[in-house]
Amino acid sequence: MSTRLSQASGELSWRRMVQWGFASLAACISGASYAQSSVTLYGIIDTGIEYVTNVGPHKASSVHMPTLTASQPSLWGLRGKEDLGGGLGALFVLESGFAPGQGTLNQGGRLFGRQAYVGISGWWGTLTLGRQYSQILWAVLTGDTLAPNIYAAADLDPYLTQPRVDNAIAYTFTASGLTVGVTYSFGRDAVDSAAAGGCAGQSPTDWRACKAMSAMVKYDAGQWGVASAIDRNYGGGGAGSPLPSSSQTDTRAVIDGYIKFDKATLGAGFLHRINHGAQTPTVFDATSNYWWIGGSYLPSPAIALDAQFGHITVSSRDAGGSVIAARAMYFLSKRTSVYVTAGHVFNQHNAAFSIDGGVIPPTSTPLPGVDQTGAMVGIRHQF
């Protein structure tokens, strides 16, 4: 009798567990059905015809379609979010960069080379993990009125247009116009070649190798704004890379801002860099100071005019330079626009800055000390 009672009791407990399990599953499914979620497809297709002078040792001219950036880089992406209840939300971004002329992937051939992260947000802020931008990008965009145009002050420091890091964790908090953010990468880049600045990714034996960290604080009041950030990359990429050893660092600190006057916006910034590696063949263990000033003007809702000037000096080396750039854009609609843009870079004796970042295959870089001019007409469509 006792054995049967035990068996019956066990079966009853098991049935109750099963019933409880199904009830819990049903509750989860029911709760999920009330969760609000959305996925957005977005993108930019931007290209045109570019003309560049003084390319390479023969000072040749080139007419071509740019592969990386026009008035903006071409890209497409998916952005999703889900309301988890209780003030919590889940989010993700998958963003791919491509060259419209060939239909090929940029960012080293990565499918989602621009961004690929997932995270959670709440009243306390947003925490994300994956391939993300360094915080210095969000600071620079505050005062850089022309970037990421193909000709802009950032031609003197191309890193500022693409400071992304792999294997990164980022935290951002925004309240009443104030935003603070920090990003830490366990290994910033294992895809690009060493010569292009790639690193070995995450290292199990060297805690500093290929690490990256950045922090940013900014305030946006609507009519004016100011931002500051610091960005540091650790070496470890080995022979042929700009930072071969993990003991070497490349550090940038920036402060910039903007102010609006009716239909005009004025922006300016200053960046200090301490580079313990060989970022270029002519700059080694160098300190540089870089400043820019620019503005935008909207004479009518359909027309936008932009101009910018930037200058960089490199300590103990005659390797500085200046760049001046301008753009006129006509909006055919809210999504489609046409434009003409031009720029000129002034190189000092040892400097070889390219007006378009040197991205023409194989390169558009001039000889050291040679100036360069670029001009482009293009069309941009956003969706």
C-alpha positions in Angstrom: 0.0 0.0 0.0 2.8 2.4 0.9 4.6 1.7 -2.3 1.5 2.5 -4.3 0.9 5.7 -2.3 4.4 6.8 -3.0 4.1 6.0 -6.7 0.7 7.9 -6.8 2.3 10.8 -4.9 5.2 10.9 -7.4 3.0 10.8 -10.4 0.9 13.6 -8.9 4.0 15.8 -8.3 5.3 15.1 -11.8 1.9 16.0 -13.3 1.8 19.2 -11.3 5.3 20.1 -12.5 4.3 19.4 -16.1 1.1 21.5 -15.7 3.1 24.3 -14.1 5.6 24.1 -16.9 3.0 24.4 -19.6 1.3 27.2 -17.7 4.6 29.1 -17.4 5.3 28.6 -21.1 1.8 29.8 -22.0 2.4 32.9 -19.8 5.6 33.6 -21.6 4.0 33.2 -25.0 1.1 35.4 -23.9 3.5 38.1 -22.6 5.6 37.9 -25.8 2.5 38.6 -27.8 2.1 41.9 -26.1 5.7 43.0 -26.5 6.2 45.8 -29.0 8.9 45.2 -31.5 10.1 46.7 -34.8 12.8 46.2 -37.5 13.7 49.0 -39.8 15.6 48.7 -43.1 17.5 51.8 -44.0 20.4 52.9 -46.3 22.2 55.4 -48.4 23.4 55.1 -52.1 25.8 57.9 -52.9 28.2 58.1 -55.8 29.3 60.2 -58.7 32.3 61.1 -60.9 35.5 62.4 -59.3 38.5 64.1 -60.7 41.9 64.2 -58.8 45.2 65.8 -59.8 48.8 64.9 -58.9 48.3 61.2 -58.3 51.4 59.2 -57.6 55.0 59.7 -58.7 54.0 60.8 -62.2 51.6 63.5 -60.9 48.9 61.9 -63.1 45.2 63.0 -63.2 42.4 60.5 -62.6 38.7 60.4 -63.5 36.8 57.7 -61.7 34.0 56.7 -59.3 35.0 56.7 -55.6 34.9 53.4 -53.8 34.4 54.5 -50.2 32.8 57.9 -49.6 31.0 60.5 -51.6 29.0 63.2 -49.8 28.2 60.2 -47.5 29.3 56.6 -47.5 27.0 54.1 -49.2 25.5 51.7 -46.8 22.5 49.6 -45.9 21.4 48.3 -42.5 18.8 46.7 -40.2 17.9 48.4 -36.9 15.6 46.6 -34.5 14.1 47.2 -31.1 11.8 45.4 -28.7 9.9 46.6 -25.6 10.6 44.1 -22.9 8.4 45.9 -20.3 9.3 47.5 -17.1 11.2 50.2 -18.8 13.6 47.8 -20.5 14.3 47.4 -24.2 16.3 45.2 -26.5 18.0 46.6 -29.6 20.4 45.6 -32.4 22.1 47.2 -35.4 23.6 45.4 -38.5 25.1 47.8 -41.0 27.0 47.1 -44.2 29.1 49.4 -46.2 29.5 48.9 -50.0 31.0 50.5 -53.1 28.1 51.3 -55.6 30.4 51.3 -58.6 31.3 47.6 -58.1 28.7 46.4 -55.7 31.5 45.2 -53.5 31.8 45.3 -49.7 34.0 47.9 -47.9 35.6 47.6 -44.5 37.9 44.8 -45.5 35.1 42.8 -47.2 33.0 42.3 -44.0 29.3 41.8 -44.5 28.5 44.1 -41.6 31.7 46.0 -41.4 30.2 49.3 -40.3 28.3 48.1 -37.2 27.2 44.8 -35.8 26.0 45.0 -32.2 23.2 43.9 -29.8 22.2 45.4 -26.5 19.7 46.4 -23.8 18.5 49.8 -22.6 16.7 51.2 -19.7 16.4 54.3 -17.5 20.0 53.7 -16.5 21.3 53.9 -20.1 22.2 51.6 -23.0 24.7 48.7 -22.9 25.8 47.2 -26.3 28.2 44.5 -27.4 29.8 43.9 -30.9 31.5 45.9 -33.6 30.9 49.6 -32.8 32.2 53.1 -33.2 34.7 54.6 -30.9 33.2 57.4 -28.8 35.5 59.9 -30.5 33.3 59.7 -33.6 30.2 61.0 -31.7 32.3 63.9 -30.3 33.8 64.9 -33.7 30.4 64.9 -35.4 29.3 67.7 -33.0 31.7 70.3 -34.5 32.6 68.9 -37.9 29.9 70.5 -40.2 31.1 68.9 -43.5 32.2 65.3 -42.6 31.9 62.6 -43.9 32.1 64.4 -47.2 34.9 63.0 -49.5 36.7 66.3 -49.1 36.7 67.6 -45.6 39.1 68.6 -42.8 39.2 64.9 -41.7 41.4 64.3 -44.8 44.2 65.3 -42.5 43.3 62.5 -40.1 41.3 59.8 -42.0 40.9 57.8 -38.7 38.3 60.2 -37.6 35.8 59.1 -40.3 36.0 55.4 -39.5 37.0 54.8 -35.8 35.3 51.4 -35.3 36.4 48.6 -33.0 35.7 44.9 -32.9 34.8 42.9 -29.8 33.6 46.0 -28.0 31.4 46.7 -25.1 29.9 50.2 -24.9 27.8 52.1 -22.4 25.9 55.4 -23.1 23.7 57.5 -20.9 21.7 60.6 -22.1 19.6 63.0 -20.0 18.5 66.6 -20.6 20.9 67.2 -23.5 23.9 65.6 -21.7 25.4 62.4 -23.1 28.3 60.4 -21.6 29.7 57.2 -23.2 32.6 54.8 -22.8 33.7 52.0 -25.1 36.2 49.1 -24.4 37.5 46.7 -27.1 39.0 43.4 -26.2 40.7 43.3 -29.6 39.9 46.0 -32.1 40.5 44.5 -35.5 41.5 41.1 -36.9 40.3 41.6 -40.5 42.3 44.5 -42.0 45.8 44.0 -43.0 48.7 45.1 -40.7 49.6 47.8 -43.2 46.1 49.2 -43.0 46.2 49.4 -39.3 44.7 45.9 -38.5 45.6 44.1 -35.3 45.6 40.5 -34.2 42.2 40.8 -32.4 41.7 39.4 -29.0 44.9 37.9 -27.4 44.8 35.2 -24.7 48.4 36.0 -23.6 48.8 39.7 -23.8 46.2 41.8 -22.0 47.2 45.0 -23.8 47.5 43.7 -27.3 45.1 45.3 -29.8 42.9 46.8 -27.0 41.1 50.0 -27.5 39.3 52.4 -25.2 37.4 55.7 -25.5 35.3 58.0 -23.5 33.1 60.9 -24.5 31.0 63.6 -22.9 28.9 66.1 -24.8 26.1 68.6 -24.3 23.5 69.6 -27.0 21.3 72.6 -26.3 19.8 72.7 -29.7 21.2 76.1 -30.7 24.7 75.2 -29.6 26.6 72.2 -28.5 30.1 71.1 -27.2 31.8 67.7 -27.0 35.0 66.2 -25.8 36.5 62.7 -26.1 39.6 60.7 -25.7 40.5 57.6 -27.8 43.4 55.2 -27.3 44.6 52.2 -29.4 47.1 49.7 -28.1 49.6 48.0 -30.5 50.3 44.4 -31.0 49.8 44.0 -34.8 53.3 42.8 -35.4 55.8 43.7 -38.1 54.4 46.0 -40.8 51.7 47.5 -38.7 51.6 51.1 -37.4 51.8 49.8 -33.8 53.9 46.6 -33.9 54.2 46.2 -30.1 51.5 46.2 -27.4 53.6 48.7 -25.4 52.9 51.3 -28.1 49.8 53.5 -28.1 48.1 56.0 -30.4 46.1 58.5 -28.4 43.8 61.3 -29.5 42.0 63.9 -27.4 39.4 66.2 -29.0 37.2 69.1 -28.1 34.8 70.8 -30.5 31.4 72.4 -30.8 28.9 74.3 -32.9 26.6 77.3 -32.7 23.5 78.1 -34.9 22.6 81.5 -36.3 19.2 81.3 -38.0 20.0 79.6 -41.3 23.7 79.2 -40.6 25.7 76.8 -38.5 29.3 77.4 -37.4 31.5 74.5 -36.2 35.1 74.2 -35.0 37.4 71.8 -33.2 40.9 71.0 -31.9 42.5 67.6 -31.6 45.8 66.6 -29.9 47.5 63.3 -30.8 50.4 61.4 -29.3 51.4 58.6 -31.6 54.1 56.1 -30.4 54.0 54.1 -33.7 54.7 54.6 -37.3 51.3 55.9 -38.6 52.9 57.1 -41.8 56.3 56.6 -43.4 57.2 60.2 -42.4 55.7 60.4 -39.0 57.2 58.3 -36.2 56.7 58.8 -32.4 55.1 62.1 -33.2 52.9 64.6 -31.5 50.5 66.5 -33.7 47.9 69.3 -33.3 45.0 69.6 -35.6 42.3 72.2 -35.8 39.4 73.0 -38.1 36.6 75.5 -38.7 33.7 75.2 -41.0 30.1 76.3 -41.6 26.8 75.4 -43.3 24.2 77.8 -44.8 20.7 77.1 -46.0 19.7 79.9 -48.4 16.5 78.0 -49.1 14.9 74.6 -48.0 16.2 73.0 -51.2 19.8 74.3 -51.1 22.7 73.6 -48.7 26.1 75.3 -48.9 29.1 74.0 -46.8 32.7 75.0 -46.5 35.6 74.0 -44.2 39.3 74.6 -43.5 41.6 72.4 -41.5 45.3 72.5 -40.5 47.6 70.0 -38.9 51.1 70.5 -37.5 53.5 67.6 -36.5 56.1 68.1 -33.9 59.8 68.2 -34.9 58.9 67.3 -38.5 58.0 69.3 -41.6 55.0 67.0 -42.2 52.0 69.2 -41.7 49.4 70.3 -44.1 46.1 72.2 -44.7 42.9 71.4 -46.5 40.1 73.6 -47.8 36.8 72.1 -49.0 33.4 73.2 -50.1 30.1 71.6 -51.3 26.8 72.8 -52.8 23.8 70.5 -52.6 20.3 70.7 -54.1 17.6 68.6 -52.6 15.3 67.1 -55.3 13.2 65.6 -52.5 13.5 64.6 -48.8 15.4 61.5 -49.9 17.2 62.5 -53.1 19.8 65.2 -53.7 22.5 66.2 -56.2 25.7 68.0 -55.4 29.0 69.3 -56.5 32.0 69.4 -54.2 35.7 70.3 -54.4 38.8 70.4 -52.2 42.5 71.2 -52.2 45.2 69.9 -49.8 48.4 71.8 -49.2 51.3 69.4 -48.2 54.4 70.5 -46.5 57.8 69.0 -47.5 57.4 65.6 -45.8 53.6 65.3 -45.9 51.6 63.3 -48.4 48.0 63.9 -47.4 45.5 62.9 -50.1 42.5 65.1 -50.8 40.2 62.1 -50.9 41.9 59.9 -48.3 43.9 58.0 -50.9 41.3 55.3 -51.6 41.5 55.2 -55.4 42.7 51.7 -56.3 45.5 51.2 -55.7 45.9 54.7 -54.2 45.5 58.4 -55.0 48.3 59.6 -52.6 50.6 62.4 -54.0 54.3 62.6 -53.6 55.5 64.2 -50.3 55.2 68.0 -50.5 52.9 67.9 -53.6 49.6 69.6 -53.4 46.4 67.9 -54.7 43.0 69.0 -56.0 39.8 67.1 -56.2 36.3 67.8 -57.6 33.2 65.6 -57.8 29.6 65.7 -59.0 27.3 63.2 -57.6 23.8 62.0 -56.5 22.6 60.7 -53.2 19.5 58.7 -52.3 18.4 57.8 -48.8 15.9 55.1 -47.9 
